[in-house]
Amino acid sequence: MERILEFLSSFEESLLLAVNGAHTPFMNIIMWQYSAKWVWVPFYVFLLVLIIRRHSWVQVCKIAVCIFLVILLTDQVCASWIRPLVARDRPSHSELGVLLHYVNGYKGGNYGFPSCHAANTGALAAFLCCVFRGKLIPAILVVWALLMGYSRMYLGVHYPSDLLVGYLVGGGIGSAIGYGWIKRRPIGRTLLHGTRLFLTYLPFR
């Protein structure tokens, strides 16, 4: 078991170094902006317009409440619960940090497990996939979320496992509330169902 863990640790460090090491001035700009928050406001407005065009105002309000809950729960679970509990340093704050390339000197906070960027984008993508339930928009959302994780590795602030667990946590919460939306369950029952699913599949309980 110890050898397996050592292999996995070595593998993810090699993967991180490969992604982070493939840097160019142009990609530095792209990945820095991709990882930013406010740059995605037009994208969110575009999604909102699609939701408004396809749903009644009552449904739009319910979707907005669900999105608020998805992001709130995901962010609290990742940042306020799991991170302090696990207390795993980001690669930028570890011995590996001297080998990494940084954009604009950004190294992030001390702890990075799991990735809140991955969790939040994964949660939003999972929920909105349940709302749109087509092919094109869900595919765009999945690619968007995965590229967000790639940008975090490119910047050198997350291990691959940080992203994987972030996607599992966020995707689980988003899917649970999305399931409640599809089944038209009340918010309270949706949260209860989501909590049960999360606790059932919690990867490190």
C-alpha positions as CSV (number, residue, x, y, z in Angstrom):
1,M,0.0,0.0,0.0
2,E,2.8,2.3,0.9
3,R,4.4,1.7,-2.5
4,I,1.2,2.5,-4.3
5,L,0.8,5.8,-2.4
6,E,4.4,6.7,-3.3
7,F,3.8,5.9,-6.9
8,L,0.6,8.0,-7.0
9,S,2.3,10.8,-5.3
10,S,5.3,10.7,-7.7
11,F,2.9,10.4,-10.7
12,E,0.8,13.5,-9.7
13,E,3.9,15.5,-9.0
14,S,5.3,14.6,-12.5
15,L,1.9,15.5,-14.1
16,L,1.9,18.8,-12.3
17,L,5.4,19.6,-13.3
18,A,4.6,18.7,-17.0
19,V,1.6,20.9,-17.1
20,N,3.2,23.8,-15.2
21,G,6.4,23.5,-17.1
22,A,4.7,23.9,-20.5
23,H,4.5,27.7,-20.1
24,T,4.8,30.5,-22.6
25,P,4.1,34.2,-22.3
26,F,0.9,33.9,-24.3
27,M,-0.4,30.9,-22.2
28,N,0.6,32.7,-19.0
29,I,-1.9,35.5,-20.0
30,I,-4.6,33.0,-21.0
31,M,-4.4,30.8,-18.0
32,W,-4.2,33.7,-15.6
33,Q,-7.3,35.2,-17.0
34,Y,-9.1,31.8,-17.3
35,S,-8.5,31.2,-13.5
36,A,-9.9,34.7,-12.6
37,K,-13.5,35.1,-11.3
38,W,-14.8,38.3,-12.9
39,V,-13.7,37.4,-16.4
40,W,-16.5,34.9,-16.5
41,V,-19.3,37.3,-15.9
42,P,-20.3,37.6,-19.6
43,F,-20.5,33.7,-19.7
44,Y,-22.8,33.7,-16.6
45,V,-25.0,36.4,-18.2
46,F,-25.2,34.2,-21.4
47,L,-26.3,31.2,-19.3
48,L,-28.8,33.4,-17.5
49,V,-30.3,34.6,-20.8
50,L,-30.7,31.0,-21.9
51,I,-32.4,30.1,-18.7
52,I,-34.8,33.1,-18.9
53,R,-35.7,32.2,-22.5
54,R,-36.5,28.6,-21.6
55,H,-38.2,28.9,-18.3
56,S,-41.0,30.9,-16.6
57,W,-40.0,33.6,-14.1
58,V,-41.1,31.3,-11.2
59,Q,-38.7,28.6,-12.5
60,V,-36.0,31.1,-13.0
61,C,-36.2,32.2,-9.4
62,K,-36.1,28.6,-8.2
63,I,-33.1,27.9,-10.4
64,A,-31.4,31.0,-9.0
65,V,-32.0,29.8,-5.4
66,C,-30.6,26.4,-6.3
67,I,-27.5,27.9,-7.9
68,F,-27.0,30.0,-4.7
69,L,-27.3,26.9,-2.6
70,V,-25.0,24.9,-4.8
71,I,-22.2,27.4,-4.6
72,L,-22.7,28.2,-0.9
73,L,-22.7,24.5,0.1
74,T,-19.8,23.6,-2.1
75,D,-17.7,26.5,-1.0
76,Q,-18.4,25.9,2.7
77,V,-17.7,22.2,2.5
78,C,-14.4,22.7,0.7
79,A,-13.0,25.8,2.2
80,S,-14.5,25.7,5.7
81,W,-14.6,22.0,6.5
82,I,-12.3,19.8,4.3
83,R,-9.4,22.1,3.9
84,P,-8.8,22.8,7.6
85,L,-9.4,19.1,8.4
86,V,-6.9,17.8,5.9
87,A,-4.5,20.8,6.0
88,R,-2.6,19.8,2.9
89,D,-0.2,22.4,1.6
90,R,-0.4,23.6,-1.9
91,P,2.4,22.5,-4.2
92,S,3.5,26.2,-4.3
93,H,4.0,26.0,-0.5
94,S,5.8,22.6,-0.4
95,E,9.3,21.4,-1.2
96,L,8.1,21.1,-4.9
97,G,7.5,24.8,-5.0
98,V,11.1,25.6,-6.0
99,L,10.6,23.7,-9.2
100,L,7.4,25.4,-10.3
101,H,6.8,28.4,-12.5
102,Y,4.6,31.1,-11.2
103,V,2.5,33.7,-13.1
104,N,2.6,37.2,-11.6
105,G,4.1,35.7,-8.4
106,Y,0.8,34.1,-7.5
107,K,1.1,31.1,-5.1
108,G,-2.3,31.0,-3.5
109,G,-3.1,30.4,0.2
110,N,-1.5,27.7,2.3
111,Y,-4.0,24.9,1.8
112,G,-5.2,23.6,-1.5
113,F,-7.0,20.3,-0.9
114,P,-9.6,20.2,-2.4
115,S,-9.6,22.8,-5.1
116,C,-12.4,25.3,-4.5
117,H,-12.1,26.4,-8.2
118,A,-12.6,22.8,-9.3
119,A,-15.4,22.2,-6.8
120,N,-17.4,25.3,-7.6
121,T,-17.1,25.0,-11.4
122,G,-17.8,21.3,-11.1
123,A,-20.9,21.9,-8.9
124,L,-22.3,24.7,-11.2
125,A,-21.6,22.6,-14.3
126,A,-23.3,19.5,-12.8
127,F,-26.4,21.4,-11.7
128,L,-26.8,23.3,-15.0
129,C,-26.4,20.1,-16.9
130,C,-29.5,19.0,-15.1
131,V,-31.3,22.3,-16.0
132,F,-30.4,22.3,-19.7
133,R,-30.4,18.6,-20.2
134,G,-29.3,18.9,-23.8
135,K,-26.0,18.1,-25.5
136,L,-24.3,21.3,-26.5
137,I,-24.6,23.5,-23.4
138,P,-23.7,20.6,-21.0
139,A,-20.7,19.7,-23.1
140,I,-19.5,23.4,-23.0
141,L,-20.0,23.4,-19.2
142,V,-18.0,20.2,-18.7
143,V,-15.1,21.5,-20.9
144,W,-15.2,24.8,-19.1
145,A,-15.0,23.1,-15.7
146,L,-12.2,20.8,-16.7
147,L,-10.1,23.6,-18.3
148,M,-10.5,25.5,-15.0
149,G,-8.7,22.7,-13.3
150,Y,-6.0,22.7,-15.9
151,S,-5.5,26.4,-15.4
152,R,-5.0,25.8,-11.7
153,M,-2.3,23.2,-12.4
154,Y,-0.7,25.4,-15.0
155,L,-0.4,28.2,-12.3
156,G,1.2,25.7,-10.0
157,V,-1.3,26.0,-7.1
158,H,-3.0,22.6,-7.1
159,Y,-2.1,19.0,-7.3
160,P,-4.2,16.8,-9.7
161,S,-5.7,15.1,-6.6
162,D,-6.8,18.5,-5.3
163,L,-8.8,18.9,-8.5
164,L,-10.1,15.4,-8.6
165,V,-11.6,15.6,-5.1
166,G,-12.8,19.1,-5.8
167,Y,-14.7,17.8,-8.8
168,L,-16.1,14.9,-6.8
169,V,-17.4,17.1,-4.0
170,G,-18.7,19.8,-6.2
171,G,-20.1,17.5,-8.8
172,G,-21.8,15.5,-6.1
173,I,-23.5,18.5,-4.5
174,G,-24.5,20.0,-7.9
175,S,-25.9,16.7,-9.2
176,A,-27.8,16.1,-5.9
177,I,-29.5,19.5,-6.1
178,G,-29.9,19.0,-9.9
179,Y,-31.7,15.8,-9.2
180,G,-34.0,17.6,-6.9
181,W,-34.7,20.1,-9.6
182,I,-35.5,17.4,-12.2
183,K,-37.8,15.6,-9.8
184,R,-39.3,19.0,-8.7
185,R,-38.6,18.3,-5.1
186,P,-38.9,21.1,-2.5
187,I,-35.6,22.7,-1.5
188,G,-35.6,21.1,1.9
189,R,-36.0,17.6,0.6
190,T,-33.4,18.3,-2.1
191,L,-30.8,19.4,0.5
192,L,-31.6,16.4,2.6
193,H,-31.2,14.1,-0.4
194,G,-28.0,15.9,-1.4
195,T,-26.5,15.6,2.1
196,R,-27.2,11.9,2.2
197,L,-25.6,11.4,-1.2
198,F,-22.5,13.4,-0.2
199,L,-22.1,11.5,3.1
200,T,-22.5,8.2,1.2
201,Y,-19.8,8.9,-1.3
202,L,-17.5,11.0,0.8
203,P,-14.1,9.7,-0.4
204,F,-12.2,10.0,2.9
205,R,-14.7,9.5,5.6
